[in-house]
């Protein structure tokens, strides 16, 4: 597997004034993401369009996030995020065929993308404007399986990687209301490969409970040897979480 090597601007995070948490803080949330798929998957030079050829429609995906913040200077806070994406469809391969699937074949398909993020970040601002900056290590495993309905022939395309990404999160708290708006994202681009994952949201918090709704977009354009994943997912999400 071809690995991405990049040096990100971590010095910008360390150079900024850091706002440390006064006490230990722990939070977690679960979310439901209703995402649409578009893009292509390439296997040894042959390509298939997951929307037009495979008829993959929107579907719900699960997401889990946990974070740990502390008052120790210079040590970063930690955020862990897990996303499990699974889409299926039934369509037709074009005249060029795909991998071991012959031309003009009817196929059933399933695309799975599993992501695990470990993010290390600093609180740069912590008042009614909240700003976090850091670095994320993302491990993603993706697999597209096609099954020829007539012959039973199976094609398997997989793209796996561990990549570093820049991380930023901003939130604006509206005074005395419990309402806030914000956004967060991860991004990297290097040597023809690129990944980004952004979301914007509105949030309402009462006591320790956080209710959030917004819009998320994720794009992966990554080549792993002879296989390539070039897909985009986007759609609304809703989450519920707690913070201590």
N, C-alpha and C positions, 0 to 999 in steps of 0.2 A: 504494500500500500504506500502510495506517495504521500509523504507527510508535509504539511505546511510548516514553514519556519519563518517566524516574523518577530521583530522586536517592536513592541508597542510602547506608547509614551507613558510608561508608568511614572516617570519623573514628574509629569504634570500633576499626578495625584499627590505625590509626596511633597511637592513644592507648595501646594495649596494649603491654606490654614485648615486644620482638621478640627471638626467638632465632635468630641468624644461623648458617648452616652454617659449619663451620670450614674446609672445603675445597669445591672445586667438586664438584657431584654431578649425575649424569645417570641417568635411569631410563626404562624403556619396558616396556609389556606389551601383550599381545593377549588378547582374551577372547571367549568364546562365550556368548551370551545366549539362552536358550530362553524366549521371551516369548509370552504370550497377549494377544490384542487385544480391546478392547471400546470402545463409544462410537458417535458419530454423525458424519457429514459432511453439511454443508448447502451447497446450491448454489442461490442466488437464491430462498431460501424453502422449497425442497423438501429433505427430509432422508432419509437412508438409514442404517440400523443395520448397521454393518460385521460384527457378530457374528450377529445374528438373520436379517438379510436377505441378506447376502453370504456367510455361512458361512465367514468367515476363521478358520482354526484356528491353533494355536500353530506357531511356526517359529523356526529359529535365526538369529541376527543377529550380525554381526561388530562388534567394537569395538577401537579402538587408542588408547593413551594414551602420551604422552611428557612428561617433566618435566625442568626444568633449575633447579638450586639453586646459589647462590653466596654468598660471605661478605661482599658489599658492603652496608653498612648503608643502610637506607631504600629501596633499589631492590628491587622485588618479585621473587620467583621466578616462573617461567613454567611453565604446564602446558597442553598441547594434547591435545584429545580428539576423536576422530572416530567416529561411530556411523552405520552403514548398516542401515536396516530395510526389509525387503521382505516383503509378505504378499500372497497371492492366494487367491481363492475362487470359488465358483460358486453362485449363488442366484437369488432372485426378488425383483423390485421389487413393492411393494404397490400398492394401488388408486389411490394418489395420484400414481404415477409419480415420476420423478426427473430433473430437468433435461430433456434431449431424449429420455430413455428413457420409453416409454409405460407405462401401468399394466399390472400383472400380467405383466411381461416377464421372461423368463429371461436372466440376464446372467453373463458372466465378468468378474471384477474383479481389479485389482491396485493395491495401495496401497504407495507408496514414501515413506519419510521419511529424509532425509539431514541429519545434524547435524555442525557443526564448532564446537568451543569453543576459545576462547583465554582462559585464566584467569591472573590476576595476583594472587599471594597472598603472605602473610607467615607465617613460622613464629612463632607466639605462644609455644608450648611445644615443647621438644625434649629430652625425657628418656624415662622409661618411659611418660609421657603425652605424646602428640604432638598438637598442635592447630594447624591452618592456617586462616586466614581471608583472604578476598579477594573479588574481583569477576570475573565471567565475562561475556564477550561471546559469545552463542550465535547462530549463523546456521543456520536450518533451512529446508529446502525440502521440501515435501510435495506429492504428486500422487496423486489417485484417478482411475483410468481404468476406466470401465464399457463393455462391449461387448454390445449386444443380440444374442443368439444367432440370432434369426430375421431381423431387418431389417439387421443389421450396423451400426446406428447407434452412434456412440461419444460418450460423455460424458467430459469432462475437468474436474476440479475441482482447483485448486491453491491452497495457502496457504503463503506465504513471508514470512519476517521475520528481522530482526536485533534481538535483545533483550538488555538487560543483566540479569544475575542475581547474587544474592548467593551466595557459595561458602563452605562450611565442611567441614573434614575432621578427624576425630579418630581416634586409634589408641592402644590400650593394649597395651604390650609385656609379656609374662609373663617374669619374670627367668630367664635362663640356658636358655631352652627353644627359642628361635627362633619361638615361637608368639605371635601377637597377634590381637586382635579390634578391629574399628573400623567406621566408617561415614563416608560423605561425601555431599554433596548440593548441588544448586543450586535456587534458588527465586525466583520473582517473582510478584506479583499487582498488577494496576493496571487501573482503569477497566473491570472486567468480564472482562478477560483474565487468565489465570494459567498458569504453567508450573512444574512441579517435577520433579526427577529425583534420587531417593535410592537409596542402596544400603547394605547392611550385610554384613559378611563376617568370615570367619576366615582367617588367613594363616599360612603356615609358610615361613620363610626359612632357607636354608643357603647359606653363601658369598655369591655374588652373585645367586642364583636365588630368586625369590619365587613361591610357589604360593598361589592365593587362590580361595575359593569362597564364594558368598553369594547374596543375593536383591536384585533391583533392581526398582524401580517408577518409571515415568515417566508423566506426564500432561501433555497439551497441550490447552488451551482457548483458542483464538485465532481472532479474526475478521479476515479480510482482505477489505475491501470487502463484496461480497455472498456470499462463501464463508466457511465456518467449519469448523474442525477441532476436535472435542471427543472426544479418544480417550485411553485409558489402556492402557499396556503393563506387564506384570509377569511375573516368573518368575525361576528360578534362573540363575546364571551361574558360569563357572569361567574362570580366567585364569592365564597364566604370564608372568613378567616377569624382567627383570634390572635391577640397580642398581649403579652404580659410584661 
